[in-house]
Amino acid sequence: MTFRVYSGPKGAPDPSPMEKQRMLYKEFMSMDEALWWASHLRQQGRVALFIEGDDGSRLDRRAIGAAISVTPFARSA
């Protein structure tokens, strides 16, 4: 299963379905990796707009923010 993380600059509006089809995304094999990327984006001054999984799961930016604010994501070397 893969999870796609769509991102943009801080303050970017939620994309419409048409805009989403043209957006670039980064794929991950687990939700933990996707959330780690969202945390990384925040540290770089960007924002994860939403995460979608092949199973139909979806997190909007508010759910992503809540998830990464309560869970420390450390990347193992």
PDB file of N, H, CA, C and O in Angstrom:
ATOM      1  N   MET A   1       0.842  -1.174   0.000  1.00  0.00           N
ATOM      2  CA  MET A   1       0.000   0.000   0.000  1.00  0.00           C
ATOM      3  C   MET A   1       0.881   1.227   0.000  1.00  0.00           C
ATOM      4  O   MET A   1       1.945   1.238   0.618  1.00  0.00           O
ATOM      5  N   THR A   2       0.442   2.251  -0.686  1.00  0.00           N
ATOM      6  H   THR A   2      -0.423   2.241  -1.188  1.00  0.00           H
ATOM      7  CA  THR A   2       1.194   3.500  -0.703  1.00  0.00           C
ATOM      8  C   THR A   2       0.331   4.647  -0.181  1.00  0.00           C
ATOM      9  O   THR A   2      -0.898   4.617  -0.240  1.00  0.00           O
ATOM     10  N   PHE A   3       1.027   5.647   0.328  1.00  0.00           N
ATOM     11  H   PHE A   3       2.025   5.671   0.376  1.00  0.00           H
ATOM     12  CA  PHE A   3       0.401   6.866   0.836  1.00  0.00           C
ATOM     13  C   PHE A   3       1.030   8.032   0.099  1.00  0.00           C
ATOM     14  O   PHE A   3       2.253   8.120  -0.001  1.00  0.00           O
ATOM     15  N   ARG A   4       0.209   8.920  -0.412  1.00  0.00           N
ATOM     16  H   ARG A   4      -0.786   8.849  -0.331  1.00  0.00           H
ATOM     17  CA  ARG A   4       0.666  10.087  -1.152  1.00  0.00           C
ATOM     18  C   ARG A   4       0.504  11.336  -0.292  1.00  0.00           C
ATOM     19  O   ARG A   4      -0.560  11.588   0.274  1.00  0.00           O
ATOM     20  N   VAL A   5       1.575  12.102  -0.208  1.00  0.00           N
ATOM     21  H   VAL A   5       2.439  11.897  -0.668  1.00  0.00           H
ATOM     22  CA  VAL A   5       1.565  13.354   0.551  1.00  0.00           C
ATOM     23  C   VAL A   5       1.606  14.504  -0.447  1.00  0.00           C
ATOM     24  O   VAL A   5       2.570  14.647  -1.199  1.00  0.00           O
ATOM     25  N   TYR A   6       0.561  15.319  -0.450  1.00  0.00           N
ATOM     26  H   TYR A   6      -0.222  15.203   0.161  1.00  0.00           H
ATOM     27  CA  TYR A   6       0.475  16.509  -1.298  1.00  0.00           C
ATOM     28  C   TYR A   6       0.853  17.704  -0.424  1.00  0.00           C
ATOM     29  O   TYR A   6       0.382  17.822   0.707  1.00  0.00           O
ATOM     30  N   SER A   7       1.696  18.584  -0.943  1.00  0.00           N
ATOM     31  H   SER A   7       2.079  18.488  -1.862  1.00  0.00           H
ATOM     32  CA  SER A   7       2.167  19.702  -0.117  1.00  0.00           C
ATOM     33  C   SER A   7       2.101  21.018  -0.874  1.00  0.00           C
ATOM     34  O   SER A   7       1.882  21.060  -2.085  1.00  0.00           O
ATOM     35  N   GLY A   8       2.296  22.084  -0.122  1.00  0.00           N
ATOM     36  H   GLY A   8       2.473  22.050   0.861  1.00  0.00           H
ATOM     37  CA  GLY A   8       2.295  23.415  -0.696  1.00  0.00           C
ATOM     38  C   GLY A   8       2.900  24.407   0.282  1.00  0.00           C
ATOM     39  O   GLY A   8       3.334  24.022   1.367  1.00  0.00           O
ATOM     40  N   PRO A   9       2.933  25.674  -0.091  1.00  0.00           N
ATOM     41  CA  PRO A   9       3.460  26.693   0.818  1.00  0.00           C
ATOM     42  C   PRO A   9       2.483  26.955   1.955  1.00  0.00           C
ATOM     43  O   PRO A   9       1.286  26.696   1.834  1.00  0.00           O
ATOM     44  N   LYS A  10       3.007  27.472   3.058  1.00  0.00           N
ATOM     45  H   LYS A  10       3.980  27.682   3.156  1.00  0.00           H
ATOM     46  CA  LYS A  10       2.129  27.858   4.165  1.00  0.00           C
ATOM     47  C   LYS A  10       1.086  28.830   3.670  1.00  0.00           C
ATOM     48  O   LYS A  10       1.388  29.723   2.878  1.00  0.00           O
ATOM     49  N   GLY A  11      -0.138  28.664   4.129  1.00  0.00           N
ATOM     50  H   GLY A  11      -0.383  27.938   4.772  1.00  0.00           H
ATOM     51  CA  GLY A  11      -1.221  29.544   3.740  1.00  0.00           C
ATOM     52  C   GLY A  11      -1.908  29.145   2.448  1.00  0.00           C
ATOM     53  O   GLY A  11      -2.860  29.802   2.025  1.00  0.00           O
ATOM     54  N   ALA A  12      -1.439  28.074   1.812  1.00  0.00           N
ATOM     55  H   ALA A  12      -0.665  27.541   2.155  1.00  0.00           H
ATOM     56  CA  ALA A  12      -2.061  27.627   0.565  1.00  0.00           C
ATOM     57  C   ALA A  12      -3.480  27.133   0.857  1.00  0.00           C
ATOM     58  O   ALA A  12      -3.707  26.477   1.874  1.00  0.00           O
ATOM     59  N   PRO A  13      -4.421  27.436  -0.012  1.00  0.00           N
ATOM     60  CA  PRO A  13      -5.797  26.954   0.202  1.00  0.00           C
ATOM     61  C   PRO A  13      -5.892  25.457  -0.097  1.00  0.00           C
ATOM     62  O   PRO A  13      -5.028  24.897  -0.772  1.00  0.00           O
ATOM     63  N   ASP A  14      -6.940  24.819   0.407  1.00  0.00           N
ATOM     64  H   ASP A  14      -7.642  25.274   0.956  1.00  0.00           H
ATOM     65  CA  ASP A  14      -7.174  23.420   0.076  1.00  0.00           C
ATOM     66  C   ASP A  14      -7.438  23.329  -1.421  1.00  0.00           C
ATOM     67  O   ASP A  14      -8.256  24.081  -1.951  1.00  0.00           O
ATOM     68  N   PRO A  15      -6.757  22.420  -2.104  1.00  0.00           N
ATOM     69  CA  PRO A  15      -6.947  22.329  -3.549  1.00  0.00           C
ATOM     70  C   PRO A  15      -8.291  21.707  -3.919  1.00  0.00           C
ATOM     71  O   PRO A  15      -8.819  20.862  -3.196  1.00  0.00           O
ATOM     72  N   SER A  16      -8.827  22.135  -5.044  1.00  0.00           N
ATOM     73  H   SER A  16      -8.397  22.821  -5.631  1.00  0.00           H
ATOM     74  CA  SER A  16     -10.053  21.529  -5.564  1.00  0.00           C
ATOM     75  C   SER A  16      -9.685  20.167  -6.161  1.00  0.00           C
ATOM     76  O   SER A  16      -8.506  19.903  -6.395  1.00  0.00           O
ATOM     77  N   PRO A  17     -10.663  19.304  -6.410  1.00  0.00           N
ATOM     78  CA  PRO A  17     -10.364  18.009  -7.036  1.00  0.00           C
ATOM     79  C   PRO A  17      -9.637  18.156  -8.376  1.00  0.00           C
ATOM     80  O   PRO A  17      -8.769  17.342  -8.693  1.00  0.00           O
ATOM     81  N   MET A  18      -9.978  19.181  -9.168  1.00  0.00           N
ATOM     82  H   MET A  18     -10.683  19.842  -8.910  1.00  0.00           H
ATOM     83  CA  MET A  18      -9.291  19.405 -10.441  1.00  0.00           C
ATOM     84  C   MET A  18      -7.827  19.795 -10.218  1.00  0.00           C
ATOM     85  O   MET A  18      -6.938  19.321 -10.926  1.00  0.00           O
ATOM     86  N   GLU A  19      -7.584  20.660  -9.232  1.00  0.00           N
ATOM     87  H   GLU A  19      -8.306  21.045  -8.657  1.00  0.00           H
ATOM     88  CA  GLU A  19      -6.213  21.067  -8.928  1.00  0.00           C
ATOM     89  C   GLU A  19      -5.398  19.881  -8.425  1.00  0.00           C
ATOM     90  O   GLU A  19      -4.224  19.736  -8.766  1.00  0.00           O
ATOM     91  N   LYS A  20      -6.019  19.044  -7.621  1.00  0.00           N
ATOM     92  H   LYS A  20      -6.972  19.162  -7.343  1.00  0.00           H
ATOM     93  CA  LYS A  20      -5.319  17.894  -7.045  1.00  0.00           C
ATOM     94  C   LYS A  20      -4.783  16.971  -8.137  1.00  0.00           C
ATOM     95  O   LYS A  20      -3.701  16.403  -7.987  1.00  0.00           O
ATOM     96  N   GLN A  21      -5.511  16.818  -9.209  1.00  0.00           N
ATOM     97  H   GLN A  21      -6.390  17.280  -9.331  1.00  0.00           H
ATOM     98  CA  GLN A  21      -5.081  15.945 -10.297  1.00  0.00           C
ATOM     99  C   GLN A  21      -3.793  16.436 -10.953  1.00  0.00           C
ATOM    100  O   GLN A  21      -3.062  15.643 -11.548  1.00  0.00           O
ATOM    101  N   ARG A  22      -3.510  17.726 -10.852  1.00  0.00           N
ATOM    102  H   ARG A  22      -4.103  18.370 -10.369  1.00  0.00           H
ATOM    103  CA  ARG A  22      -2.310  18.295 -11.462  1.00  0.00           C
ATOM    104  C   ARG A  22      -1.176  18.484 -10.476  1.00  0.00           C
ATOM    105  O   ARG A  22      -0.082  18.888 -10.870  1.00  0.00           O
ATOM    106  N   MET A  23      -1.410  18.203  -9.201  1.00  0.00           N
ATOM    107  H   MET A  23      -2.299  17.875  -8.881  1.00  0.00           H
ATOM    108  CA  MET A  23      -0.401  18.424  -8.170  1.00  0.00           C
ATOM    109  C   MET A  23       0.611  17.289  -8.119  1.00  0.00           C
ATOM    110  O   MET A  23       0.290  16.129  -8.378  1.00  0.00           O
ATOM    111  N   LEU A  24       1.833  17.653  -7.779  1.00  0.00           N
ATOM    112  H   LEU A  24       2.094  18.595  -7.568  1.00  0.00           H
ATOM    113  CA  LEU A  24       2.850  16.651  -7.523  1.00  0.00           C
ATOM    114  C   LEU A  24       2.690  16.138  -6.099  1.00  0.00           C
ATOM    115  O   LEU A  24       2.153  16.832  -5.236  1.00  0.00           O
ATOM    116  N   TYR A  25       3.155  14.937  -5.865  1.00  0.00           N
ATOM    117  H   TYR A  25       3.592  14.373  -6.566  1.00  0.00           H
ATOM    118  CA  TYR A  25       3.078  14.347  -4.541  1.00  0.00           C
ATOM    119  C   TYR A  25       4.277  13.447  -4.328  1.00  0.00           C
ATOM    120  O   TYR A  25       4.989  13.099  -5.270  1.00  0.00           O
ATOM    121  N   LYS A  26       4.489  13.077  -3.083  1.00  0.00           N
ATOM    122  H   LYS A  26       3.911  13.359  -2.317  1.00  0.00           H
ATOM    123  CA  LYS A  26       5.569  12.151  -2.726  1.00  0.00           C
ATOM    124  C   LYS A  26       4.909  10.927  -2.134  1.00  0.00           C
ATOM    125  O   LYS A  26       4.005  11.046  -1.307  1.00  0.00           O
ATOM    126  N   GLU A  27       5.357   9.730  -2.553  1.00  0.00           N
ATOM    127  H   GLU A  27       6.091   9.633  -3.225  1.00  0.00           H
ATOM    128  CA  GLU A  27       4.756   8.474  -2.098  1.00  0.00           C
ATOM    129  C   GLU A  27       5.602   7.804  -1.028  1.00  0.00           C
ATOM    130  O   GLU A  27       6.831   7.857  -1.044  1.00  0.00           O
ATOM    131  N   PHE A  28       4.896   7.172  -0.096  1.00  0.00           N
ATOM    132  H   PHE A  28       3.897   7.129  -0.083  1.00  0.00           H
ATOM    133  CA  PHE A  28       5.542   6.434   0.987  1.00  0.00           C
ATOM    134  C   PHE A  28       4.840   5.103   1.172  1.00  0.00           C
ATOM    135  O   PHE A  28       3.674   4.950   0.809  1.00  0.00           O
ATOM    136  N   MET A  29       5.550   4.149   1.733  1.00  0.00           N
ATOM    137  H   MET A  29       6.498   4.274   2.028  1.00  0.00           H
ATOM    138  CA  MET A  29       5.014   2.803   1.922  1.00  0.00           C
ATOM    139  C   MET A  29       4.215   2.647   3.221  1.00  0.00           C
ATOM    140  O   MET A  29       3.509   1.653   3.394  1.00  0.00           O
ATOM    141  N   SER A  30       4.319   3.601   4.119  1.00  0.00           N
ATOM    142  H   SER A  30       4.893   4.408   3.979  1.00  0.00           H
ATOM    143  CA  SER A  30       3.565   3.516   5.381  1.00  0.00           C
ATOM    144  C   SER A  30       3.059   4.899   5.781  1.00  0.00           C
ATOM    145  O   SER A  30       3.582   5.926   5.346  1.00  0.00           O
ATOM    146  N   MET A  31       2.040   4.893   6.611  1.00  0.00           N
ATOM    147  H   MET A  31       1.615   4.060   6.964  1.00  0.00           H
ATOM    148  CA  MET A  31       1.499   6.156   7.125  1.00  0.00           C
ATOM    149  C   MET A  31       2.531   6.843   8.015  1.00  0.00           C
ATOM    150  O   MET A  31       2.619   8.071   8.020  1.00  0.00           O
ATOM    151  N   ASP A  32       3.312   6.067   8.766  1.00  0.00           N
ATOM    152  H   ASP A  32       3.240   5.069   8.761  1.00  0.00           H
ATOM    153  CA  ASP A  32       4.349   6.662   9.613  1.00  0.00           C
ATOM    154  C   ASP A  32       5.354   7.454   8.789  1.00  0.00           C
ATOM    155  O   ASP A  32       5.747   8.553   9.180  1.00  0.00           O
ATOM    156  N   GLU A  33       5.775   6.902   7.646  1.00  0.00           N
ATOM    157  H   GLU A  33       5.455   6.009   7.328  1.00  0.00           H
ATOM    158  CA  GLU A  33       6.708   7.617   6.774  1.00  0.00           C
ATOM    159  C   GLU A  33       6.059   8.873   6.209  1.00  0.00           C
ATOM    160  O   GLU A  33       6.700   9.921   6.125  1.00  0.00           O
ATOM    161  N   ALA A  34       4.804   8.773   5.827  1.00  0.00           N
ATOM    162  H   ALA A  34       4.284   7.922   5.895  1.00  0.00           H
ATOM    163  CA  ALA A  34       4.089   9.939   5.293  1.00  0.00           C
ATOM    164  C   ALA A  34       3.990  11.037   6.348  1.00  0.00           C
ATOM    165  O   ALA A  34       4.167  12.216   6.042  1.00  0.00           O
ATOM    166  N   LEU A  35       3.710  10.652   7.575  1.00  0.00           N
ATOM    167  H   LEU A  35       3.566   9.695   7.824  1.00  0.00           H
ATOM    168  CA  LEU A  35       3.627  11.646   8.647  1.00  0.00           C
ATOM    169  C   LEU A  35       4.999  12.224   8.979  1.00  0.00           C
ATOM    170  O   LEU A  35       5.115  13.402   9.317  1.00  0.00           O
ATOM    171  N   TRP A  36       6.035  11.395   8.882  1.00  0.00           N
ATOM    172  H   TRP A  36       5.940  10.438   8.607  1.00  0.00           H
ATOM    173  CA  TRP A  36       7.386  11.918   9.081  1.00  0.00           C
ATOM    174  C   TRP A  36       7.668  12.996   8.035  1.00  0.00           C
ATOM    175  O   TRP A  36       8.215  14.050   8.362  1.00  0.00           O
ATOM    176  N   TRP A  37       7.295  12.734   6.774  1.00  0.00           N
ATOM    177  H   TRP A  37       6.851  11.878   6.509  1.00  0.00           H
ATOM    178  CA  TRP A  37       7.509  13.715   5.703  1.00  0.00           C
ATOM    179  C   TRP A  37       6.732  15.005   5.980  1.00  0.00           C
ATOM    180  O   TRP A  37       7.240  16.105   5.764  1.00  0.00           O
ATOM    181  N   ALA A  38       5.499  14.856   6.459  1.00  0.00           N
ATOM    182  H   ALA A  38       5.086  13.962   6.634  1.00  0.00           H
ATOM    183  CA  ALA A  38       4.690  16.031   6.796  1.00  0.00           C
ATOM    184  C   ALA A  38       5.380  16.853   7.884  1.00  0.00           C
ATOM    185  O   ALA A  38       5.378  18.083   7.832  1.00  0.00           O
ATOM    186  N   SER A  39       5.967  16.178   8.862  1.00  0.00           N
ATOM    187  H   SER A  39       5.969  15.179   8.905  1.00  0.00           H
ATOM    188  CA  SER A  39       6.701  16.870   9.922  1.00  0.00           C
ATOM    189  C   SER A  39       7.929  17.571   9.348  1.00  0.00           C
ATOM    190  O   SER A  39       8.237  18.702   9.724  1.00  0.00           O
ATOM    191  N   HIS A  40       8.614  16.911   8.453  1.00  0.00           N
ATOM    192  H   HIS A  40       8.364  15.992   8.147  1.00  0.00           H
ATOM    193  CA  HIS A  40       9.785  17.489   7.790  1.00  0.00           C
ATOM    194  C   HIS A  40       9.383  18.738   6.992  1.00  0.00           C
ATOM    195  O   HIS A  40      10.069  19.759   7.039  1.00  0.00           O
ATOM    196  N   LEU A  41       8.279  18.647   6.268  1.00  0.00           N
ATOM    197  H   LEU A  41       7.722  17.817   6.230  1.00  0.00           H
ATOM    198  CA  LEU A  41       7.796  19.800   5.498  1.00  0.00           C
ATOM    199  C   LEU A  41       7.547  20.995   6.415  1.00  0.00           C
ATOM    200  O   LEU A  41       7.904  22.127   6.086  1.00  0.00           O
ATOM    201  N   ARG A  42       6.934  20.733   7.563  1.00  0.00           N
ATOM    202  H   ARG A  42       6.644  19.814   7.830  1.00  0.00           H
ATOM    203  CA  ARG A  42       6.647  21.819   8.518  1.00  0.00           C
ATOM    204  C   ARG A  42       7.942  22.499   8.954  1.00  0.00           C
ATOM    205  O   ARG A  42       8.003  23.724   9.055  1.00  0.00           O
ATOM    206  N   GLN A  43       8.974  21.699   9.211  1.00  0.00           N
ATOM    207  H   GLN A  43       8.925  20.704   9.129  1.00  0.00           H
ATOM    208  CA  GLN A  43      10.260  22.264   9.637  1.00  0.00           C
ATOM    209  C   GLN A  43      10.910  23.098   8.529  1.00  0.00           C
ATOM    210  O   GLN A  43      11.712  23.989   8.807  1.00  0.00           O
ATOM    211  N   GLN A  44      10.564  22.808   7.283  1.00  0.00           N
ATOM    212  H   GLN A  44       9.912  22.084   7.056  1.00  0.00           H
ATOM    213  CA  GLN A  44      11.112  23.532   6.137  1.00  0.00           C
ATOM    214  C   GLN A  44      10.258  24.726   5.723  1.00  0.00           C
ATOM    215  O   GLN A  44      10.565  25.397   4.738  1.00  0.00           O
ATOM    216  N   GLY A  45       9.175  24.998   6.480  1.00  0.00           N
ATOM    217  H   GLY A  45       8.926  24.453   7.281  1.00  0.00           H
ATOM    218  CA  GLY A  45       8.335  26.151   6.173  1.00  0.00           C
ATOM    219  C   GLY A  45       7.256  25.871   5.147  1.00  0.00           C
ATOM    220  O   GLY A  45       6.671  26.801   4.591  1.00  0.00           O
ATOM    221  N   ARG A  46       6.982  24.590   4.886  1.00  0.00           N
ATOM    222  H   ARG A  46       7.457  23.834   5.338  1.00  0.00           H
ATOM    223  CA  ARG A  46       5.918  24.202   3.959  1.00  0.00           C
ATOM    224  C   ARG A  46       4.833  23.497   4.760  1.00  0.00           C
ATOM    225  O   ARG A  46       4.940  23.378   5.981  1.00  0.00           O
ATOM    226  N   VAL A  47       3.795  23.033   4.087  1.00  0.00           N
ATOM    227  H   VAL A  47       3.708  23.130   3.095  1.00  0.00           H
ATOM    228  CA  VAL A  47       2.707  22.361   4.786  1.00  0.00           C
ATOM    229  C   VAL A  47       2.213  21.182   3.952  1.00  0.00           C
ATOM    230  O   VAL A  47       2.111  21.265   2.729  1.00  0.00           O
ATOM    231  N   ALA A  48       1.911  20.083   4.641  1.00  0.00           N
ATOM    232  H   ALA A  48       1.994  20.015   5.635  1.00  0.00           H
ATOM    233  CA  ALA A  48       1.276  18.942   3.976  1.00  0.00           C
ATOM    234  C   ALA A  48      -0.209  19.260   3.895  1.00  0.00           C
ATOM    235  O   ALA A  48      -0.862  19.431   4.925  1.00  0.00           O
ATOM    236  N   LEU A  49      -0.746  19.341   2.691  1.00  0.00           N
ATOM    237  H   LEU A  49      -0.216  19.202   1.855  1.00  0.00           H
ATOM    238  CA  LEU A  49      -2.152  19.694   2.497  1.00  0.00           C
ATOM    239  C   LEU A  49      -3.078  18.517   2.782  1.00  0.00           C
ATOM    240  O   LEU A  49      -4.140  18.690   3.381  1.00  0.00           O
ATOM    241  N   PHE A  50      -2.683  17.338   2.361  1.00  0.00           N
ATOM    242  H   PHE A  50      -1.820  17.198   1.875  1.00  0.00           H
ATOM    243  CA  PHE A  50      -3.425  16.126   2.701  1.00  0.00           C
ATOM    244  C   PHE A  50      -2.613  14.894   2.355  1.00  0.00           C
ATOM    245  O   PHE A  50      -1.679  14.943   1.555  1.00  0.00           O
ATOM    246  N   ILE A  51      -2.993  13.788   2.979  1.00  0.00           N
ATOM    247  H   ILE A  51      -3.751  13.749   3.629  1.00  0.00           H
ATOM    248  CA  ILE A  51      -2.380  12.491   2.739  1.00  0.00           C
ATOM    249  C   ILE A  51      -3.488  11.552   2.300  1.00  0.00           C
ATOM    250  O   ILE A  51      -4.546  11.494   2.927  1.00  0.00           O
ATOM    251  N   GLU A  52      -3.247  10.818   1.222  1.00  0.00           N
ATOM    252  H   GLU A  52      -2.388  10.865   0.712  1.00  0.00           H
ATOM    253  CA  GLU A  52      -4.208   9.827   0.732  1.00  0.00           C
ATOM    254  C   GLU A  52      -3.540   8.467   0.663  1.00  0.00           C
ATOM    255  O   GLU A  52      -2.392   8.343   0.234  1.00  0.00           O
ATOM    256  N   GLY A  53      -4.277   7.443   1.092  1.00  0.00           N
ATOM    257  H   GLY A  53      -5.209   7.544   1.440  1.00  0.00           H
ATOM    258  CA  GLY A  53      -3.771   6.086   0.998  1.00  0.00           C
ATOM    259  C   GLY A  53      -4.525   5.304  -0.059  1.00  0.00           C
ATOM    260  O   GLY A  53      -5.652   5.647  -0.413  1.00  0.00           O
ATOM    261  N   ASP A  54      -3.894   4.246  -0.565  1.00  0.00           N
ATOM    262  H   ASP A  54      -2.978   3.967  -0.278  1.00  0.00           H
ATOM    263  CA  ASP A  54      -4.539   3.388  -1.556  1.00  0.00           C
ATOM    264  C   ASP A  54      -5.808   2.732  -1.020  1.00  0.00           C
ATOM    265  O   ASP A  54      -6.684   2.336  -1.790  1.00  0.00           O
ATOM    266  N   ASP A  55      -5.899   2.620   0.290  1.00  0.00           N
ATOM    267  H   ASP A  55      -5.187   2.941   0.915  1.00  0.00           H
ATOM    268  CA  ASP A  55      -7.075   1.995   0.906  1.00  0.00           C
ATOM    269  C   ASP A  55      -8.242   2.962   1.062  1.00  0.00           C
ATOM    270  O   ASP A  55      -9.278   2.604   1.624  1.00  0.00           O
ATOM    271  N   GLY A  56      -8.076   4.182   0.567  1.00  0.00           N
ATOM    272  H   GLY A  56      -7.235   4.472   0.110  1.00  0.00           H
ATOM    273  CA  GLY A  56      -9.140   5.180   0.672  1.00  0.00           C
ATOM    274  C   GLY A  56      -9.007   6.085   1.884  1.00  0.00           C
ATOM    275  O   GLY A  56      -9.804   7.007   2.058  1.00  0.00           O
ATOM    276  N   SER A  57      -8.012   5.834   2.724  1.00  0.00           N
ATOM    277  H   SER A  57      -7.365   5.085   2.583  1.00  0.00           H
ATOM    278  CA  SER A  57      -7.816   6.700   3.890  1.00  0.00           C
ATOM    279  C   SER A  57      -7.362   8.077   3.427  1.00  0.00           C
ATOM    280  O   SER A  57      -6.701   8.214   2.398  1.00  0.00           O
ATOM    281  N   ARG A  58      -7.724   9.088   4.196  1.00  0.00           N
ATOM    282  H   ARG A  58      -8.261   8.977   5.032  1.00  0.00           H
ATOM    283  CA  ARG A  58      -7.374  10.465   3.847  1.00  0.00           C
ATOM    284  C   ARG A  58      -7.270  11.288   5.121  1.00  0.00           C
ATOM    285  O   ARG A  58      -8.144  11.230   5.987  1.00  0.00           O
ATOM    286  N   LEU A  59      -6.203  12.046   5.223  1.00  0.00           N
ATOM    287  H   LEU A  59      -5.493  12.093   4.520  1.00  0.00           H
ATOM    288  CA  LEU A  59      -6.021  12.987   6.325  1.00  0.00           C
ATOM    289  C   LEU A  59      -5.922  14.378   5.719  1.00  0.00           C
ATOM    290  O   LEU A  59      -5.136  14.604   4.800  1.00  0.00           O
ATOM    291  N   ASP A  60      -6.718  15.310   6.231  1.00  0.00           N
ATOM    292  H   ASP A  60      -7.357  15.127   6.978  1.00  0.00           H
ATOM    293  CA  ASP A  60      -6.586  16.688   5.772  1.00  0.00           C
ATOM    294  C   ASP A  60      -5.509  17.377   6.606  1.00  0.00           C
ATOM    295  O   ASP A  60      -4.949  16.778   7.525  1.00  0.00           O
ATOM    296  N   ARG A  61      -5.224  18.625   6.285  1.00  0.00           N
ATOM    297  H   ARG A  61      -5.679  19.111   5.539  1.00  0.00           H
ATOM    298  CA  ARG A  61      -4.124  19.313   6.964  1.00  0.00           C
ATOM    299  C   ARG A  61      -4.344  19.448   8.463  1.00  0.00           C
ATOM    300  O   ARG A  61      -3.380  19.462   9.227  1.00  0.00           O
ATOM    301  N   ARG A  62      -5.595  19.546   8.896  1.00  0.00           N
ATOM    302  H   ARG A  62      -6.379  19.535   8.275  1.00  0.00           H
ATOM    303  CA  ARG A  62      -5.867  19.655  10.330  1.00  0.00           C
ATOM    304  C   ARG A  62      -5.565  18.343  11.047  1.00  0.00           C
ATOM    305  O   ARG A  62      -4.984  18.344  12.132  1.00  0.00           O
ATOM    306  N   ALA A  63      -5.959  17.225  10.441  1.00  0.00           N
ATOM    307  H   ALA A  63      -6.431  17.223   9.560  1.00  0.00           H
ATOM    308  CA  ALA A  63      -5.682  15.912  11.032  1.00  0.00           C
ATOM    309  C   ALA A  63      -4.181  15.616  11.015  1.00  0.00           C
ATOM    310  O   ALA A  63      -3.653  15.017  11.952  1.00  0.00           O
ATOM    311  N   ILE A  64      -3.505  16.030   9.961  1.00  0.00           N
ATOM    312  H   ILE A  64      -3.934  16.517   9.200  1.00  0.00           H
ATOM    313  CA  ILE A  64      -2.058  15.835   9.880  1.00  0.00           C
ATOM    314  C   ILE A  64      -1.375  16.640  10.987  1.00  0.00           C
ATOM    315  O   ILE A  64      -0.501  16.126  11.685  1.00  0.00           O
ATOM    316  N   GLY A  65      -1.778  17.900  11.144  1.00  0.00           N
ATOM    317  H   GLY A  65      -2.488  18.317  10.577  1.00  0.00           H
ATOM    318  CA  GLY A  65      -1.204  18.747  12.189  1.00  0.00           C
ATOM    319  C   GLY A  65      -1.408  18.166  13.569  1.00  0.00           C
ATOM    320  O   GLY A  65      -0.499  18.193  14.399  1.00  0.00           O
ATOM    321  N   ALA A  66      -2.590  17.642  13.821  1.00  0.00           N
ATOM    322  H   ALA A  66      -3.329  17.620  13.147  1.00  0.00           H
ATOM    323  CA  ALA A  66      -2.870  17.023  15.125  1.00  0.00           C
ATOM    324  C   ALA A  66      -1.998  15.792  15.330  1.00  0.00           C
ATOM    325  O   ALA A  66      -1.478  15.571  16.424  1.00  0.00           O
ATOM    326  N   ALA A  67      -1.838  14.994  14.288  1.00  0.00           N
ATOM    327  H   ALA A  67      -2.260  15.173  13.399  1.00  0.00           H
ATOM    328  CA  ALA A  67      -1.045  13.760  14.402  1.00  0.00           C
ATOM    329  C   ALA A  67       0.426  14.058  14.642  1.00  0.00           C
ATOM    330  O   ALA A  67       1.057  13.409  15.475  1.00  0.00           O
ATOM    331  N   ILE A  68       0.980  15.023  13.931  1.00  0.00           N
ATOM    332  H   ILE A  68       0.468  15.550  13.254  1.00  0.00           H
ATOM    333  CA  ILE A  68       2.409  15.274  14.104  1.00  0.00           C
ATOM    334  C   ILE A  68       2.722  16.122  15.329  1.00  0.00           C
ATOM    335  O   ILE A  68       3.875  16.183  15.757  1.00  0.00           O
ATOM    336  N   SER A  69       1.718  16.776  15.897  1.00  0.00           N
ATOM    337  H   SER A  69       0.781  16.726  15.550  1.00  0.00           H
ATOM    338  CA  SER A  69       1.983  17.563  17.106  1.00  0.00           C
ATOM    339  C   SER A  69       2.027  16.687  18.352  1.00  0.00           C
ATOM    340  O   SER A  69       2.602  17.087  19.365  1.00  0.00           O
ATOM    341  N   VAL A  70       1.433  15.508  18.296  1.00  0.00           N
ATOM    342  H   VAL A  70       0.965  15.183  17.474  1.00  0.00           H
ATOM    343  CA  VAL A  70       1.432  14.628  19.482  1.00  0.00           C
ATOM    344  C   VAL A  70       2.412  13.477  19.369  1.00  0.00           C
ATOM    345  O   VAL A  70       2.666  12.792  20.359  1.00  0.00           O
ATOM    346  N   THR A  71       2.971  13.246  18.184  1.00  0.00           N
ATOM    347  H   THR A  71       2.765  13.803  17.380  1.00  0.00           H
ATOM    348  CA  THR A  71       3.872  12.124  17.974  1.00  0.00           C
ATOM    349  C   THR A  71       5.208  12.625  17.459  1.00  0.00           C
ATOM    350  O   THR A  71       5.273  13.254  16.403  1.00  0.00           O
ATOM    351  N   PRO A  72       6.298  12.346  18.216  1.00  0.00           N
ATOM    352  CA  PRO A  72       7.606  12.751  17.699  1.00  0.00           C
ATOM    353  C   PRO A  72       8.031  11.782  16.593  1.00  0.00           C
ATOM    354  O   PRO A  72       8.015  10.566  16.786  1.00  0.00           O
ATOM    355  N   PHE A  73       8.405  12.322  15.445  1.00  0.00           N
ATOM    356  H   PHE A  73       8.418  13.309  15.288  1.00  0.00           H
ATOM    357  CA  PHE A  73       8.831  11.481  14.324  1.00  0.00           C
ATOM    358  C   PHE A  73      10.337  11.657  14.150  1.00  0.00           C
ATOM    359  O   PHE A  73      10.815  12.683  13.666  1.00  0.00           O
ATOM    360  N   ALA A  74      11.046  10.649  14.549  1.00  0.00           N
ATOM    361  H   ALA A  74      10.657   9.816  14.942  1.00  0.00           H
ATOM    362  CA  ALA A  74      12.497  10.668  14.367  1.00  0.00           C
ATOM    363  C   ALA A  74      12.855   9.654  13.289  1.00  0.00           C
ATOM    364  O   ALA A  74      12.418   8.504  13.339  1.00  0.00           O
ATOM    365  N   ARG A  75      13.625  10.070  12.345  1.00  0.00           N
ATOM    366  H   ARG A  75      13.979  11.005  12.304  1.00  0.00           H
ATOM    367  CA  ARG A  75      14.025   9.190  11.240  1.00  0.00           C
ATOM    368  C   ARG A  75      15.230   8.397  11.697  1.00  0.00           C
ATOM    369  O   ARG A  75      16.229   8.974  12.127  1.00  0.00           O
ATOM    370  N   SER A  76      15.146   7.083  11.610  1.00  0.00           N
ATOM    371  H   SER A  76      14.335   6.615  11.261  1.00  0.00           H
ATOM    372  CA  SER A  76      16.277   6.268  11.987  1.00  0.00           C
ATOM    373  C   SER A  76      17.312   6.269  10.876  1.00  0.00           C
ATOM    374  O   SER A  76      16.972   6.302   9.693  1.00  0.00           O
ATOM    375  N   ALA A  77      18.562   6.234  11.262  1.00  0.00           N
ATOM    376  H   ALA A  77      18.838   6.207  12.223  1.00  0.00           H
ATOM    377  CA  ALA A  77      19.653   6.306  10.278  1.00  0.00           C
ATOM    378  C   ALA A  77      19.977   4.951   9.709  1.00  0.00           C
ATOM    379  O   ALA A  77      20.869   4.831   8.869  1.00  0.00           O
TER     380      ALA A  77
END
